[in-house]
Structure formats: C-alpha cells, structure tokens
Amino acid sequence: MATYAVMGGNIVSNVIVADNPIDASNALGVELIEYTSDNPAGIGWTYDKETNTFTPPALIDQINSSTQKLIDAGLTQEEINALIYQASQPTLQDPIE
C-alpha cells in the first residue's frame, strides 16, 4: 500500500492509503498523487506539477520557525505547549459563544 494526496486543483484536500490508486481515483472521482517521506504531503499543502513537490502552507512554516526560536531561547516543548494553550483560551474581551 502507498500514501496518496487527494487533490482539489493544486491543493491537497485529504490524504489516503490505497492498494490501487487508479481504482481509488476512479471510485472517488479525484486526482491522487503519491507522496513519500522524502516528498511529504498534508491537508492544505500545495502541489507543484513542474517540480513534483508538495509545499506546506505558510502558516506551518511560521509555526515551526516560531517554535524553533522559542526552543533556541531556552523554552521546553512543554512550556511552548502551555503558552499555546493559554493563548487559545478566551479572555474577557472575547465573546463566549
């Protein structure tokens, strides 16, 4: 079995594992592109047909870059996770739905 990106234009809309990509593509009515650990893909990633490569969304790169800066500053991954959790909690200014 291999892993495939389900394409919506040049954006990955889902990822699947399939034995037969042609049958899976026909059954789903979508284009499938195989990805590997050397050329990974994920939902929201962009595919370039000319270079046959997947690129993560810019937000992923920003998060990874910011996380690395915090690690370089001496924070642990646990401390970073706690900061992310705190930042995601509503404040008094945020409406509660």
Distance bins in CASP14 RR format, pairs under 12 A and 6 or more apart:
PFRMAT RR
TARGET T0000
AUTHOR 0000-0000-0000
RMODE 2
METHOD distances of the structure
MODEL  1
1 16 0 0 0 0 1 0 0 0 0 0 0
1 17 1 0 1 0 0 0 0 0 0 0 0
1 18 1 0 0 1 0 0 0 0 0 0 0
1 19 1 0 1 0 0 0 0 0 0 0 0
1 20 0 0 0 0 1 0 0 0 0 0 0
1 21 0 0 0 0 0 1 0 0 0 0 0
1 24 0 0 0 0 0 1 0 0 0 0 0
1 34 0 0 0 0 0 1 0 0 0 0 0
2 15 0 0 0 0 0 1 0 0 0 0 0
2 16 0 0 0 0 1 0 0 0 0 0 0
2 17 1 0 0 1 0 0 0 0 0 0 0
2 18 1 0 0 1 0 0 0 0 0 0 0
2 19 0 0 0 0 1 0 0 0 0 0 0
2 20 0 0 0 0 1 0 0 0 0 0 0
2 21 1 0 0 1 0 0 0 0 0 0 0
2 24 0 0 0 0 0 1 0 0 0 0 0
2 32 0 0 0 0 1 0 0 0 0 0 0
2 33 0 0 0 0 0 1 0 0 0 0 0
2 34 1 0 1 0 0 0 0 0 0 0 0
2 35 0 0 0 0 1 0 0 0 0 0 0
2 36 0 0 0 0 1 0 0 0 0 0 0
2 37 0 0 0 0 0 1 0 0 0 0 0
2 41 0 0 0 0 0 1 0 0 0 0 0
3 12 0 0 0 0 0 1 0 0 0 0 0
3 14 0 0 0 0 0 1 0 0 0 0 0
3 15 1 0 0 1 0 0 0 0 0 0 0
3 16 1 0 0 1 0 0 0 0 0 0 0
3 17 1 0 1 0 0 0 0 0 0 0 0
3 18 0 0 0 0 1 0 0 0 0 0 0
3 19 0 0 0 0 0 1 0 0 0 0 0
3 21 0 0 0 0 0 1 0 0 0 0 0
3 24 0 0 0 0 0 1 0 0 0 0 0
3 32 0 0 0 0 1 0 0 0 0 0 0
3 33 0 0 0 0 0 1 0 0 0 0 0
3 34 1 0 0 1 0 0 0 0 0 0 0
3 35 1 0 1 0 0 0 0 0 0 0 0
3 36 1 0 0 1 0 0 0 0 0 0 0
3 37 0 0 0 0 1 0 0 0 0 0 0
3 38 0 0 0 0 0 1 0 0 0 0 0
3 39 0 0 0 0 0 1 0 0 0 0 0
3 40 0 0 0 0 1 0 0 0 0 0 0
3 41 1 0 0 1 0 0 0 0 0 0 0
3 42 0 0 0 0 1 0 0 0 0 0 0
3 54 0 0 0 0 0 1 0 0 0 0 0
4 12 0 0 0 0 1 0 0 0 0 0 0
4 13 0 0 0 0 0 1 0 0 0 0 0
4 14 0 0 0 0 1 0 0 0 0 0 0
4 15 1 0 0 1 0 0 0 0 0 0 0
4 16 1 0 1 0 0 0 0 0 0 0 0
4 17 1 0 0 1 0 0 0 0 0 0 0
4 18 1 0 1 0 0 0 0 0 0 0 0
4 19 0 0 0 0 0 1 0 0 0 0 0
4 20 0 0 0 0 0 1 0 0 0 0 0
4 21 1 0 1 0 0 0 0 0 0 0 0
4 22 0 0 0 0 0 1 0 0 0 0 0
4 23 0 0 0 0 0 1 0 0 0 0 0
4 24 1 0 0 1 0 0 0 0 0 0 0
4 25 0 0 0 0 1 0 0 0 0 0 0
4 28 0 0 0 0 1 0 0 0 0 0 0
4 30 0 0 0 0 1 0 0 0 0 0 0
4 31 0 0 0 0 1 0 0 0 0 0 0
4 32 1 0 1 0 0 0 0 0 0 0 0
4 33 1 0 0 1 0 0 0 0 0 0 0
4 34 1 0 1 0 0 0 0 0 0 0 0
4 35 1 0 0 1 0 0 0 0 0 0 0
4 36 0 0 0 0 0 1 0 0 0 0 0
4 41 0 0 0 0 1 0 0 0 0 0 0
4 42 0 0 0 0 0 1 0 0 0 0 0
4 47 0 0 0 0 0 1 0 0 0 0 0
4 54 0 0 0 0 0 1 0 0 0 0 0
5 11 0 0 0 0 1 0 0 0 0 0 0
5 12 1 0 1 0 0 0 0 0 0 0 0
5 13 0 0 0 0 1 0 0 0 0 0 0
5 14 1 0 0 1 0 0 0 0 0 0 0
5 15 1 0 1 0 0 0 0 0 0 0 0
5 16 0 0 0 0 1 0 0 0 0 0 0
5 17 0 0 0 0 0 1 0 0 0 0 0
5 18 0 0 0 0 0 1 0 0 0 0 0
5 21 0 0 0 0 0 1 0 0 0 0 0
5 24 0 0 0 0 0 1 0 0 0 0 0
5 25 0 0 0 0 0 1 0 0 0 0 0
5 30 0 0 0 0 1 0 0 0 0 0 0
5 31 0 0 0 0 1 0 0 0 0 0 0
5 32 1 0 0 1 0 0 0 0 0 0 0
5 33 1 0 1 0 0 0 0 0 0 0 0
5 34 1 0 0 1 0 0 0 0 0 0 0
5 35 1 0 1 0 0 0 0 0 0 0 0
5 36 0 0 0 0 0 1 0 0 0 0 0
5 39 0 0 0 0 1 0 0 0 0 0 0
5 40 0 0 0 0 1 0 0 0 0 0 0
5 41 1 0 1 0 0 0 0 0 0 0 0
5 42 1 0 0 1 0 0 0 0 0 0 0
5 43 0 0 0 0 1 0 0 0 0 0 0
5 44 0 0 0 0 1 0 0 0 0 0 0
5 45 1 0 0 1 0 0 0 0 0 0 0
5 46 0 0 0 0 0 1 0 0 0 0 0
5 47 1 0 0 1 0 0 0 0 0 0 0
5 52 0 0 0 0 0 1 0 0 0 0 0
5 53 0 0 0 0 0 1 0 0 0 0 0
5 54 1 0 0 1 0 0 0 0 0 0 0
5 55 0 0 0 0 0 1 0 0 0 0 0
6 12 1 0 0 1 0 0 0 0 0 0 0
6 13 1 0 1 0 0 0 0 0 0 0 0
6 14 1 0 1 0 0 0 0 0 0 0 0
6 15 1 0 0 1 0 0 0 0 0 0 0
6 16 1 0 0 1 0 0 0 0 0 0 0
6 17 0 0 0 0 0 1 0 0 0 0 0
6 18 0 0 0 0 0 1 0 0 0 0 0
6 21 0 0 0 0 0 1 0 0 0 0 0
6 24 0 0 0 0 1 0 0 0 0 0 0
6 25 0 0 0 0 1 0 0 0 0 0 0
6 27 0 0 0 0 0 1 0 0 0 0 0
6 28 1 0 0 1 0 0 0 0 0 0 0
6 29 0 0 0 0 1 0 0 0 0 0 0
6 30 1 0 1 0 0 0 0 0 0 0 0
6 31 1 0 0 1 0 0 0 0 0 0 0
6 32 1 0 0 1 0 0 0 0 0 0 0
6 33 0 0 0 0 1 0 0 0 0 0 0
6 34 0 0 0 0 0 1 0 0 0 0 0
6 35 0 0 0 0 0 1 0 0 0 0 0
6 41 0 0 0 0 1 0 0 0 0 0 0
6 42 0 0 0 0 1 0 0 0 0 0 0
6 43 0 0 0 0 1 0 0 0 0 0 0
6 44 0 0 0 0 0 1 0 0 0 0 0
6 45 0 0 0 0 0 1 0 0 0 0 0
6 47 0 0 0 0 0 1 0 0 0 0 0
7 13 1 0 0 1 0 0 0 0 0 0 0
7 14 0 0 0 0 1 0 0 0 0 0 0
7 15 0 0 0 0 0 1 0 0 0 0 0
7 16 0 0 0 0 0 1 0 0 0 0 0
7 21 0 0 0 0 0 1 0 0 0 0 0
7 25 0 0 0 0 1 0 0 0 0 0 0
7 28 0 0 0 0 0 1 0 0 0 0 0
7 29 0 0 0 0 0 1 0 0 0 0 0
7 30 1 0 0 1 0 0 0 0 0 0 0
7 31 1 0 1 0 0 0 0 0 0 0 0
7 32 1 0 0 1 0 0 0 0 0 0 0
7 33 1 0 0 1 0 0 0 0 0 0 0
7 34 0 0 0 0 0 1 0 0 0 0 0
7 35 0 0 0 0 0 1 0 0 0 0 0
7 41 0 0 0 0 1 0 0 0 0 0 0
7 42 0 0 0 0 0 1 0 0 0 0 0
7 43 0 0 0 0 0 1 0 0 0 0 0
7 44 0 0 0 0 0 1 0 0 0 0 0
7 45 0 0 0 0 0 1 0 0 0 0 0
7 46 0 0 0 0 0 1 0 0 0 0 0
7 47 1 0 0 1 0 0 0 0 0 0 0
7 48 0 0 0 0 0 1 0 0 0 0 0
7 49 0 0 0 0 0 1 0 0 0 0 0
7 54 0 0 0 0 0 1 0 0 0 0 0
8 14 0 0 0 0 1 0 0 0 0 0 0
8 28 0 0 0 0 0 1 0 0 0 0 0
8 29 0 0 0 0 0 1 0 0 0 0 0
8 30 1 0 0 1 0 0 0 0 0 0 0
8 31 1 0 0 1 0 0 0 0 0 0 0
8 32 0 0 0 0 0 1 0 0 0 0 0
8 33 0 0 0 0 0 1 0 0 0 0 0
8 43 0 0 0 0 0 1 0 0 0 0 0
8 44 0 0 0 0 1 0 0 0 0 0 0
8 45 0 0 0 0 0 1 0 0 0 0 0
8 46 0 0 0 0 0 1 0 0 0 0 0
8 47 0 0 0 0 1 0 0 0 0 0 0
9 30 0 0 0 0 1 0 0 0 0 0 0
9 31 1 0 0 1 0 0 0 0 0 0 0
9 33 0 0 0 0 0 1 0 0 0 0 0
9 44 0 0 0 0 0 1 0 0 0 0 0
9 45 0 0 0 0 0 1 0 0 0 0 0
9 46 0 0 0 0 1 0 0 0 0 0 0
9 47 0 0 0 0 1 0 0 0 0 0 0
9 48 0 0 0 0 0 1 0 0 0 0 0
9 49 0 0 0 0 0 1 0 0 0 0 0
10 31 0 0 0 0 1 0 0 0 0 0 0
10 33 0 0 0 0 1 0 0 0 0 0 0
10 41 0 0 0 0 0 1 0 0 0 0 0
10 44 0 0 0 0 0 1 0 0 0 0 0
10 45 0 0 0 0 1 0 0 0 0 0 0
10 46 1 0 1 0 0 0 0 0 0 0 0
10 47 1 0 1 0 0 0 0 0 0 0 0
10 48 1 0 0 1 0 0 0 0 0 0 0
10 49 1 0 0 1 0 0 0 0 0 0 0
10 50 0 0 0 0 0 1 0 0 0 0 0
10 51 0 0 0 0 0 1 0 0 0 0 0
10 53 0 0 0 0 0 1 0 0 0 0 0
10 54 0 0 0 0 1 0 0 0 0 0 0
10 55 0 0 0 0 1 0 0 0 0 0 0
11 30 0 0 0 0 0 1 0 0 0 0 0
11 31 0 0 0 0 0 1 0 0 0 0 0
11 33 0 0 0 0 0 1 0 0 0 0 0
11 41 0 0 0 0 0 1 0 0 0 0 0
11 42 0 0 0 0 1 0 0 0 0 0 0
11 43 0 0 0 0 1 0 0 0 0 0 0
11 44 1 0 1 0 0 0 0 0 0 0 0
11 45 1 0 0 1 0 0 0 0 0 0 0
11 46 1 0 0 1 0 0 0 0 0 0 0
11 47 1 0 0 1 0 0 0 0 0 0 0
11 48 0 0 0 0 0 1 0 0 0 0 0
11 54 0 0 0 0 0 1 0 0 0 0 0
11 55 0 0 0 0 0 1 0 0 0 0 0
11 56 0 0 0 0 0 1 0 0 0 0 0
11 57 0 0 0 0 1 0 0 0 0 0 0
12 30 0 0 0 0 0 1 0 0 0 0 0
12 31 0 0 0 0 0 1 0 0 0 0 0
12 32 0 0 0 0 0 1 0 0 0 0 0
12 33 0 0 0 0 1 0 0 0 0 0 0
12 35 0 0 0 0 1 0 0 0 0 0 0
12 40 0 0 0 0 0 1 0 0 0 0 0
12 41 1 0 1 0 0 0 0 0 0 0 0
12 42 1 0 1 0 0 0 0 0 0 0 0
12 43 1 0 1 0 0 0 0 0 0 0 0
12 44 1 0 1 0 0 0 0 0 0 0 0
12 45 1 0 1 0 0 0 0 0 0 0 0
12 46 1 0 0 1 0 0 0 0 0 0 0
12 47 1 0 0 1 0 0 0 0 0 0 0
12 48 0 0 0 0 0 1 0 0 0 0 0
12 54 1 0 0 1 0 0 0 0 0 0 0
12 55 0 0 0 0 0 1 0 0 0 0 0
12 56 0 0 0 0 1 0 0 0 0 0 0
12 57 0 0 0 0 1 0 0 0 0 0 0
13 28 0 0 0 0 0 1 0 0 0 0 0
13 29 0 0 0 0 0 1 0 0 0 0 0
13 30 1 0 0 1 0 0 0 0 0 0 0
13 31 0 0 0 0 0 1 0 0 0 0 0
13 32 0 0 0 0 0 1 0 0 0 0 0
13 33 0 0 0 0 0 1 0 0 0 0 0
13 41 0 0 0 0 0 1 0 0 0 0 0
13 42 0 0 0 0 1 0 0 0 0 0 0
13 43 1 0 0 1 0 0 0 0 0 0 0
13 44 1 0 0 1 0 0 0 0 0 0 0
13 45 0 0 0 0 0 1 0 0 0 0 0
13 46 0 0 0 0 0 1 0 0 0 0 0
13 47 0 0 0 0 0 1 0 0 0 0 0
14 24 0 0 0 0 0 1 0 0 0 0 0
14 28 0 0 0 0 1 0 0 0 0 0 0
14 30 0 0 0 0 1 0 0 0 0 0 0
14 31 0 0 0 0 0 1 0 0 0 0 0
14 32 0 0 0 0 1 0 0 0 0 0 0
14 33 0 0 0 0 0 1 0 0 0 0 0
14 35 0 0 0 0 0 1 0 0 0 0 0
14 41 0 0 0 0 0 1 0 0 0 0 0
14 42 0 0 0 0 1 0 0 0 0 0 0
14 43 1 0 0 1 0 0 0 0 0 0 0
14 44 0 0 0 0 1 0 0 0 0 0 0
14 45 0 0 0 0 0 1 0 0 0 0 0
15 24 0 0 0 0 0 1 0 0 0 0 0
15 30 0 0 0 0 0 1 0 0 0 0 0
15 32 0 0 0 0 1 0 0 0 0 0 0
15 33 0 0 0 0 0 1 0 0 0 0 0
15 34 0 0 0 0 0 1 0 0 0 0 0
15 35 1 0 0 1 0 0 0 0 0 0 0
15 40 0 0 0 0 1 0 0 0 0 0 0
15 41 1 0 0 1 0 0 0 0 0 0 0
15 42 1 0 1 0 0 0 0 0 0 0 0
15 43 1 0 0 1 0 0 0 0 0 0 0
15 44 0 0 0 0 1 0 0 0 0 0 0
15 45 0 0 0 0 1 0 0 0 0 0 0
15 47 0 0 0 0 0 1 0 0 0 0 0
15 54 0 0 0 0 0 1 0 0 0 0 0
16 23 0 0 0 0 0 1 0 0 0 0 0
16 24 1 0 0 1 0 0 0 0 0 0 0
16 25 0 0 0 0 1 0 0 0 0 0 0
16 27 0 0 0 0 0 1 0 0 0 0 0
16 28 0 0 0 0 1 0 0 0 0 0 0
16 30 0 0 0 0 1 0 0 0 0 0 0
16 32 1 0 0 1 0 0 0 0 0 0 0
16 33 0 0 0 0 0 1 0 0 0 0 0
16 34 0 0 0 0 0 1 0 0 0 0 0
16 35 0 0 0 0 0 1 0 0 0 0 0
16 41 0 0 0 0 0 1 0 0 0 0 0
16 42 0 0 0 0 0 1 0 0 0 0 0
16 43 0 0 0 0 0 1 0 0 0 0 0
17 24 0 0 0 0 1 0 0 0 0 0 0
17 32 0 0 0 0 0 1 0 0 0 0 0
17 34 0 0 0 0 0 1 0 0 0 0 0
17 35 0 0 0 0 0 1 0 0 0 0 0
18 24 1 0 1 0 0 0 0 0 0 0 0
18 25 0 0 0 0 1 0 0 0 0 0 0
18 26 0 0 0 0 0 1 0 0 0 0 0
18 27 0 0 0 0 1 0 0 0 0 0 0
18 28 0 0 0 0 1 0 0 0 0 0 0
18 30 0 0 0 0 0 1 0 0 0 0 0
18 32 1 0 0 1 0 0 0 0 0 0 0
18 33 0 0 0 0 0 1 0 0 0 0 0
18 34 0 0 0 0 1 0 0 0 0 0 0
19 27 0 0 0 0 0 1 0 0 0 0 0
20 26 0 0 0 0 1 0 0 0 0 0 0
20 27 0 0 0 0 1 0 0 0 0 0 0
20 28 0 0 0 0 0 1 0 0 0 0 0
20 32 0 0 0 0 0 1 0 0 0 0 0
21 27 0 0 0 0 0 1 0 0 0 0 0
21 28 0 0 0 0 0 1 0 0 0 0 0
21 29 0 0 0 0 0 1 0 0 0 0 0
21 30 0 0 0 0 0 1 0 0 0 0 0
21 31 0 0 0 0 1 0 0 0 0 0 0
21 32 1 0 1 0 0 0 0 0 0 0 0
21 33 0 0 0 0 1 0 0 0 0 0 0
21 34 1 0 0 1 0 0 0 0 0 0 0
21 35 0 0 0 0 0 1 0 0 0 0 0
22 28 0 0 0 0 0 1 0 0 0 0 0
22 29 0 0 0 0 0 1 0 0 0 0 0
22 31 0 0 0 0 0 1 0 0 0 0 0
22 32 0 0 0 0 1 0 0 0 0 0 0
22 34 0 0 0 0 0 1 0 0 0 0 0
23 29 0 0 0 0 0 1 0 0 0 0 0
23 32 0 0 0 0 0 1 0 0 0 0 0
24 30 0 0 0 0 1 0 0 0 0 0 0
24 31 0 0 0 0 0 1 0 0 0 0 0
24 32 1 0 0 1 0 0 0 0 0 0 0
24 33 0 0 0 0 0 1 0 0 0 0 0
24 34 0 0 0 0 0 1 0 0 0 0 0
25 31 1 0 0 1 0 0 0 0 0 0 0
25 32 1 0 1 0 0 0 0 0 0 0 0
25 33 0 0 0 0 1 0 0 0 0 0 0
25 34 0 0 0 0 0 1 0 0 0 0 0
26 32 0 0 0 0 1 0 0 0 0 0 0
31 47 0 0 0 0 1 0 0 0 0 0 0
31 49 0 0 0 0 0 1 0 0 0 0 0
32 41 0 0 0 0 0 1 0 0 0 0 0
32 47 0 0 0 0 0 1 0 0 0 0 0
33 39 0 0 0 0 1 0 0 0 0 0 0
33 40 0 0 0 0 0 1 0 0 0 0 0
33 41 1 0 0 1 0 0 0 0 0 0 0
33 42 0 0 0 0 0 1 0 0 0 0 0
33 45 0 0 0 0 0 1 0 0 0 0 0
33 46 0 0 0 0 0 1 0 0 0 0 0
33 47 1 0 0 1 0 0 0 0 0 0 0
33 48 0 0 0 0 0 1 0 0 0 0 0
33 49 0 0 0 0 1 0 0 0 0 0 0
33 52 0 0 0 0 1 0 0 0 0 0 0
33 53 0 0 0 0 0 1 0 0 0 0 0
33 54 0 0 0 0 1 0 0 0 0 0 0
34 40 0 0 0 0 0 1 0 0 0 0 0
34 41 0 0 0 0 1 0 0 0 0 0 0
34 47 0 0 0 0 0 1 0 0 0 0 0
34 52 0 0 0 0 0 1 0 0 0 0 0
34 54 0 0 0 0 0 1 0 0 0 0 0
35 41 1 1 0 0 0 0 0 0 0 0 0
35 42 1 0 0 1 0 0 0 0 0 0 0
35 43 0 0 0 0 0 1 0 0 0 0 0
35 45 0 0 0 0 1 0 0 0 0 0 0
35 47 0 0 0 0 1 0 0 0 0 0 0
35 52 0 0 0 0 0 1 0 0 0 0 0
35 53 0 0 0 0 1 0 0 0 0 0 0
35 54 1 0 0 1 0 0 0 0 0 0 0
35 55 0 0 0 0 0 1 0 0 0 0 0
35 56 0 0 0 0 0 1 0 0 0 0 0
36 52 0 0 0 0 0 1 0 0 0 0 0
36 53 0 0 0 0 0 1 0 0 0 0 0
36 54 0 0 0 0 0 1 0 0 0 0 0
37 54 0 0 0 0 0 1 0 0 0 0 0
38 52 0 0 0 0 0 1 0 0 0 0 0
38 53 0 0 0 0 1 0 0 0 0 0 0
38 54 0 0 0 0 0 1 0 0 0 0 0
39 45 0 0 0 0 0 1 0 0 0 0 0
39 47 0 0 0 0 1 0 0 0 0 0 0
39 48 0 0 0 0 0 1 0 0 0 0 0
39 51 0 0 0 0 1 0 0 0 0 0 0
39 52 1 0 0 1 0 0 0 0 0 0 0
39 53 1 0 1 0 0 0 0 0 0 0 0
39 54 1 0 0 1 0 0 0 0 0 0 0
39 55 0 0 0 0 0 1 0 0 0 0 0
39 56 0 0 0 0 0 1 0 0 0 0 0
40 47 0 0 0 0 0 1 0 0 0 0 0
40 53 0 0 0 0 1 0 0 0 0 0 0
40 54 1 0 0 1 0 0 0 0 0 0 0
40 55 0 0 0 0 0 1 0 0 0 0 0
40 56 0 0 0 0 1 0 0 0 0 0 0
40 60 0 0 0 0 0 1 0 0 0 0 0
41 47 1 0 0 1 0 0 0 0 0 0 0
41 48 0 0 0 0 0 1 0 0 0 0 0
41 52 0 0 0 0 0 1 0 0 0 0 0
41 53 0 0 0 0 1 0 0 0 0 0 0
41 54 1 0 1 0 0 0 0 0 0 0 0
41 55 0 0 0 0 1 0 0 0 0 0 0
41 56 0 0 0 0 1 0 0 0 0 0 0
41 57 0 0 0 0 0 1 0 0 0 0 0
41 60 0 0 0 0 0 1 0 0 0 0 0
42 54 1 0 0 1 0 0 0 0 0 0 0
42 55 0 0 0 0 0 1 0 0 0 0 0
42 56 1 0 0 1 0 0 0 0 0 0 0
42 57 0 0 0 0 1 0 0 0 0 0 0
42 60 0 0 0 0 1 0 0 0 0 0 0
43 54 0 0 0 0 0 1 0 0 0 0 0
43 56 0 0 0 0 0 1 0 0 0 0 0
43 57 0 0 0 0 1 0 0 0 0 0 0
43 60 0 0 0 0 0 1 0 0 0 0 0
44 54 0 0 0 0 1 0 0 0 0 0 0
44 55 0 0 0 0 1 0 0 0 0 0 0
44 56 1 0 0 1 0 0 0 0 0 0 0
44 57 1 0 1 0 0 0 0 0 0 0 0
44 58 0 0 0 0 0 1 0 0 0 0 0
44 59 0 0 0 0 1 0 0 0 0 0 0
44 60 0 0 0 0 1 0 0 0 0 0 0
45 53 0 0 0 0 1 0 0 0 0 0 0
45 54 1 0 1 0 0 0 0 0 0 0 0
45 55 1 0 0 1 0 0 0 0 0 0 0
45 56 1 0 1 0 0 0 0 0 0 0 0
45 57 1 0 0 1 0 0 0 0 0 0 0
45 58 0 0 0 0 0 1 0 0 0 0 0
45 59 0 0 0 0 0 1 0 0 0 0 0
45 60 0 0 0 0 1 0 0 0 0 0 0
45 61 0 0 0 0 0 1 0 0 0 0 0
46 53 0 0 0 0 1 0 0 0 0 0 0
46 54 1 0 0 1 0 0 0 0 0 0 0
46 55 1 0 1 0 0 0 0 0 0 0 0
46 56 0 0 0 0 1 0 0 0 0 0 0
46 57 1 0 0 1 0 0 0 0 0 0 0
46 58 0 0 0 0 1 0 0 0 0 0 0
46 60 0 0 0 0 0 1 0 0 0 0 0
46 61 0 0 0 0 0 1 0 0 0 0 0
47 53 1 0 0 1 0 0 0 0 0 0 0
47 54 1 0 1 0 0 0 0 0 0 0 0
47 55 1 0 0 1 0 0 0 0 0 0 0
47 56 0 0 0 0 0 1 0 0 0 0 0
48 54 1 0 0 1 0 0 0 0 0 0 0
48 55 1 0 0 1 0 0 0 0 0 0 0
54 60 0 0 0 0 0 1 0 0 0 0 0
55 61 0 0 0 0 1 0 0 0 0 0 0
56 62 0 0 0 0 0 1 0 0 0 0 0
56 63 0 0 0 0 1 0 0 0 0 0 0
56 64 0 0 0 0 1 0 0 0 0 0 0
56 65 0 0 0 0 0 1 0 0 0 0 0
57 63 0 0 0 0 1 0 0 0 0 0 0
57 64 0 0 0 0 0 1 0 0 0 0 0
58 64 0 0 0 0 0 1 0 0 0 0 0
58 65 0 0 0 0 0 1 0 0 0 0 0
59 65 0 0 0 0 0 1 0 0 0 0 0
59 66 0 0 0 0 0 1 0 0 0 0 0
60 66 0 0 0 0 0 1 0 0 0 0 0
60 67 0 0 0 0 0 1 0 0 0 0 0
61 67 0 0 0 0 0 1 0 0 0 0 0
61 68 0 0 0 0 0 1 0 0 0 0 0
62 68 0 0 0 0 0 1 0 0 0 0 0
62 69 0 0 0 0 0 1 0 0 0 0 0
63 69 0 0 0 0 0 1 0 0 0 0 0
63 70 0 0 0 0 0 1 0 0 0 0 0
63 80 0 0 0 0 0 1 0 0 0 0 0
63 84 0 0 0 0 1 0 0 0 0 0 0
64 70 0 0 0 0 0 1 0 0 0 0 0
64 71 0 0 0 0 0 1 0 0 0 0 0
64 80 0 0 0 0 0 1 0 0 0 0 0
65 71 0 0 0 0 0 1 0 0 0 0 0
65 72 0 0 0 0 0 1 0 0 0 0 0
66 72 0 0 0 0 0 1 0 0 0 0 0
66 73 0 0 0 0 0 1 0 0 0 0 0
66 75 0 0 0 0 0 1 0 0 0 0 0
66 80 0 0 0 0 1 0 0 0 0 0 0
66 83 0 0 0 0 0 1 0 0 0 0 0
66 84 0 0 0 0 1 0 0 0 0 0 0
66 87 0 0 0 0 0 1 0 0 0 0 0
67 73 0 0 0 0 0 1 0 0 0 0 0
67 74 0 0 0 0 0 1 0 0 0 0 0
67 75 0 0 0 0 1 0 0 0 0 0 0
67 76 0 0 0 0 0 1 0 0 0 0 0
67 77 0 0 0 0 1 0 0 0 0 0 0
67 79 0 0 0 0 0 1 0 0 0 0 0
67 80 1 0 0 1 0 0 0 0 0 0 0
67 81 0 0 0 0 1 0 0 0 0 0 0
67 83 0 0 0 0 0 1 0 0 0 0 0
67 84 0 0 0 0 1 0 0 0 0 0 0
68 74 0 0 0 0 0 1 0 0 0 0 0
68 75 0 0 0 0 0 1 0 0 0 0 0
68 77 0 0 0 0 0 1 0 0 0 0 0
68 80 0 0 0 0 0 1 0 0 0 0 0
69 75 0 0 0 0 1 0 0 0 0 0 0
69 80 0 0 0 0 0 1 0 0 0 0 0
70 76 0 0 0 0 1 0 0 0 0 0 0
70 77 0 0 0 0 1 0 0 0 0 0 0
70 78 0 0 0 0 0 1 0 0 0 0 0
70 79 1 0 0 1 0 0 0 0 0 0 0
70 80 1 0 1 0 0 0 0 0 0 0 0
70 81 0 0 0 0 0 1 0 0 0 0 0
70 82 0 0 0 0 0 1 0 0 0 0 0
70 83 1 0 0 1 0 0 0 0 0 0 0
70 84 0 0 0 0 0 1 0 0 0 0 0
71 77 1 0 0 1 0 0 0 0 0 0 0
71 78 0 0 0 0 0 1 0 0 0 0 0
71 79 0 0 0 0 1 0 0 0 0 0 0
71 80 1 0 0 1 0 0 0 0 0 0 0
71 81 0 0 0 0 0 1 0 0 0 0 0
72 80 0 0 0 0 0 1 0 0 0 0 0
73 79 0 0 0 0 0 1 0 0 0 0 0
73 80 0 0 0 0 0 1 0 0 0 0 0
73 83 0 0 0 0 0 1 0 0 0 0 0
74 80 0 0 0 0 1 0 0 0 0 0 0
75 81 0 0 0 0 1 0 0 0 0 0 0
75 82 0 0 0 0 1 0 0 0 0 0 0
75 83 1 0 0 1 0 0 0 0 0 0 0
75 84 0 0 0 0 0 1 0 0 0 0 0
76 82 0 0 0 0 1 0 0 0 0 0 0
76 83 0 0 0 0 0 1 0 0 0 0 0
77 83 0 0 0 0 0 1 0 0 0 0 0
77 84 0 0 0 0 0 1 0 0 0 0 0
78 84 0 0 0 0 0 1 0 0 0 0 0
78 85 0 0 0 0 0 1 0 0 0 0 0
79 85 0 0 0 0 0 1 0 0 0 0 0
79 86 0 0 0 0 0 1 0 0 0 0 0
80 86 0 0 0 0 0 1 0 0 0 0 0
80 87 0 0 0 0 0 1 0 0 0 0 0
81 87 0 0 0 0 0 1 0 0 0 0 0
81 88 0 0 0 0 0 1 0 0 0 0 0
82 88 0 0 0 0 0 1 0 0 0 0 0
82 89 0 0 0 0 0 1 0 0 0 0 0
83 89 0 0 0 0 0 1 0 0 0 0 0
87 94 0 0 0 0 0 1 0 0 0 0 0
88 94 0 0 0 0 0 1 0 0 0 0 0
89 96 0 0 0 0 0 1 0 0 0 0 0
90 96 1 0 1 0 0 0 0 0 0 0 0
90 97 0 0 0 0 1 0 0 0 0 0 0
END
